[in-house]
Amino acid sequence: MNHQNLLHDSADDLGPIRVFDDGQYRILSFAEGDEQSRIRLSTPHVLQHEYTQAMMLPLLFCEPKRVCILGLGGGALLHALHHSVPAIHLTAVELRQDVMDAADMHFKLPRGKRITLEVANAIDYVAEGLPKKVDLLMTDLYNTNGMDRSVLQASFIKNCADNIKEDGWLALNCWVDDKYNQELTNIIKIYFNDVRALDTGSGNWVIIAGKRMNHDTAKALKASAQKLNDILGFQLTKWLSRLSMI
């Protein structure tokens, strides 16, 4: 990570919050050598981290009108969805007010009447119930110690499912170690009928799960991915080719 210019340096009870800029990219960091979020200043909607790109795969299986993102960070997923899906309603939930403030100040967050930003504990937020069920729920919960392990709990997966429409999808970002977590897979399969995953090759295991089984052929999915490549600004087909049923 290029630390040419430190734009923001603060801390809260959960640790440091730093924003770096090298003239081309804006980077949010929670720990030394860590990148929590990265945007390209000229095209903030084009996802830079591989796991976030993979988390866009549910767009092949649904056309979401309402999405909830658990874990705002620098707002990369918010940018991508706001840019690529017309008339979408987006809610992003962030635990830390200071992170929300840094994202708002330094990461060109899109704003509008269809965007809601909430400062709340995401685990509690889904347990209490979303204001409206969503077509797509994305979880990217991360802190100074790494991925929030709460997302692996049966209660969290159930609460996610309860807040997703009957034809909706979940995108869950995990560490690659969870590739072999059969208990997690079994829990997800209790609530979701179509469960797929991929190893991004960069340390992440991304699971996408649908309430209903999708029967589109590989050819049809590839054609849909090719249409989205230009809109998203990266090769979604790359991640589709790695996606498999689990």
Summary of the structure (lengths in Angstrom):
residues: 246
radius of gyration: 17.0
end to end distance: 34.0
largest distance: 49.3
contacts: 813
relative contact order: 0.15
helix: 34%
strand: 32%
